[in-house]
Amino acid sequence: MAATILVPLDSSRFGEHALPVAVGIARRTGARLHLVHCFEPPLPPLYSGGGAAYDPQLDRMLRDEKAAYLARVADRVQRTCGVAVRTELLSPPTVPTLVSYASDAEVDLIVMTTHGRGGISRAWLGSVADALVRRTSVPVLLLRPRDEEVVITCEPQTSHMLIPLDGSELSEGILAPAIGLAQLSGAHVTLLQVIEPQQSSGDSAAARRSALSYLEGIAREHMSGLEVDVAVEEHESPAVAILEYAALHGADLIALATHGRGGWSRVALGSVADKVVRGTMMPVLLYRPP
């Protein structure tokens, strides 16, 4: 699935919660990890006259500290799991730089937490992670960090992947990256379609049959060799239905496109995908189809 995986780090423990997932994928696929930090120079102190002074010695010292941090993380990853790692200290602006780096390095997957401290300061959906998903053509796996120590494991951590679809070609854009991830981890996959509430039981039954037929067709065409279930939920809020289904059925990763047509008409990041990411602690794989 992924030959090159990009992990933006902000030198905090919270940012490092992306590492176990990224390392597990890299070890299974033989991919190379690119660990990067976008260095933001400190604001210079003010002279008494109101002018700002640039301190090159301080700047160099702080750059060296961030480079040393990346080197320590890379060494820990290599010693623990034997994964090939490259480190890079980047310069702001953060999002355009990450987008360009991902393109230049031919990155196949970006794995990052949805907020942190320092470097990519407090990157939350609606900030760096949001902007990155909107601007990059690379799938982005977002994780909500927990307030606990980061333990690097060497195996993929996904066992049940939920893939919501709305019947549109654009929503199906998530299939290729999601299937690749499911294949390498051996995950069970559930295809889910959320339909609007119907006015009568007859209409509801017909809508469910149509949705099930669509999902079963997707499974037959794209998911040979995977363990796949299909499910249809009737709910006025697609995001709520997705989150409830994931929680009730033990999903540990949700994969979805960031916009689509039909079904959940013109879903965009900031709508269903945004609500799903904000509403769950499990990883969410997002992809913006071209």
Secondary structure as UniProt FT lines:
FT   STRAND          4..8
FT   TURN            13..14
FT   HELIX           15..18
FT   HELIX           19..29
FT   STRAND          32..38
FT   TURN            48..49
FT   HELIX           56..81
FT   STRAND          85..90
FT   HELIX           94..104
FT   TURN            105..106
FT   STRAND          109..113
FT   TURN            121..122
FT   TURN            125..126
FT   HELIX           128..135
FT   STRAND          140..143
FT   STRAND          160..165
FT   TURN            169..170
FT   HELIX           171..174
FT   HELIX           175..185
FT   STRAND          188..195
FT   HELIX           201..222
FT   TURN            224..225
FT   STRAND          228..234
FT   HELIX           238..248
FT   TURN            249..250
FT   STRAND          253..257
FT   TURN            269..270
FT   HELIX           272..279
FT   STRAND          284..287
//
